[in-house]
Amino acid sequence: MADKVYVGNGWKSPKFDGVVNISLNLEKLNQLPVNEYGDIKLTVSKMREPNAKTKATHTVYENDYVPNNQREDF
């Protein structure tokens, strides 16, 4: 598994339960591969501890998961 490519952060909404507001870096997004549908696969995950500087509670990174039956080295 390659190193994660982080493209943004998220903050838990103070007003709405279950809502995460995200900020994405457009330059990093443009470098990610696009699938056959024109989509970029991303994962949003909760941080163990909020970022001390930005107070971000979530991180956004490239979803590079490939099922075993679709891997080239399989």
C-alpha positions as CSV (number, residue, x, y, z in Angstrom):
1,M,0.0,0.0,0.0
2,A,1.4,3.4,-1.0
3,D,1.7,6.4,1.3
4,K,-1.6,8.2,1.7
5,V,-2.2,11.3,-0.4
6,Y,-3.9,13.8,1.8
7,V,-6.0,16.4,0.0
8,G,-7.9,18.2,2.7
9,N,-9.4,18.4,6.2
10,G,-12.8,18.3,7.8
11,W,-14.5,19.9,10.7
12,K,-17.5,18.5,12.6
13,S,-20.4,20.9,12.2
14,P,-21.3,22.7,15.5
15,K,-24.9,23.1,14.3
16,F,-25.9,19.9,12.6
17,D,-25.4,16.4,14.0
18,G,-23.5,14.0,11.7
19,V,-22.4,16.8,9.2
20,V,-18.7,17.3,8.4
21,N,-17.6,20.4,6.5
22,I,-14.6,19.8,4.4
23,S,-11.9,21.9,2.7
24,L,-10.0,20.4,-0.3
25,N,-6.8,21.4,-1.9
26,L,-7.6,21.8,-5.6
27,E,-3.9,21.4,-6.8
28,K,-3.6,18.1,-5.0
29,L,-7.1,16.9,-6.3
30,N,-6.0,17.6,-9.8
31,Q,-3.0,15.2,-9.4
32,L,-5.2,12.3,-8.4
33,P,-6.2,9.6,-11.0
34,V,-9.7,9.8,-12.4
35,N,-11.7,6.6,-12.9
36,E,-13.6,5.5,-16.0
37,Y,-16.7,7.4,-14.8
38,G,-14.8,10.7,-14.3
39,D,-14.7,10.4,-10.5
40,I,-11.9,10.7,-8.0
41,K,-12.2,8.3,-5.1
42,L,-11.7,9.9,-1.7
43,T,-12.0,8.8,1.9
44,V,-13.0,11.0,4.9
45,S,-11.9,9.6,8.2
46,K,-12.2,10.8,11.8
47,M,-8.9,11.8,13.4
48,R,-8.0,10.2,16.8
49,E,-7.4,13.7,18.2
50,P,-8.4,17.1,16.6
51,N,-5.5,19.0,15.0
52,A,-4.1,21.4,17.6
53,K,-3.5,24.2,15.0
54,T,-6.5,24.0,12.7
55,K,-9.0,22.2,15.0
56,A,-9.8,19.8,12.2
57,T,-11.6,16.7,13.3
58,H,-11.4,14.7,10.0
59,T,-8.9,14.2,7.2
60,V,-9.5,13.6,3.5
61,Y,-7.2,11.4,1.4
62,E,-7.2,9.4,-1.8
63,N,-9.0,6.1,-1.7
64,D,-6.5,3.8,-3.5
65,Y,-8.2,0.5,-2.5
66,V,-8.2,-2.1,-5.2
67,P,-10.0,-5.4,-4.6
68,N,-7.7,-8.5,-4.8
69,N,-9.4,-9.8,-7.9
70,Q,-8.7,-6.5,-9.8
71,R,-5.0,-6.0,-8.8
72,E,-2.5,-6.2,-11.6
73,D,0.0,-8.2,-9.4
74,F,-2.7,-10.8,-8.4
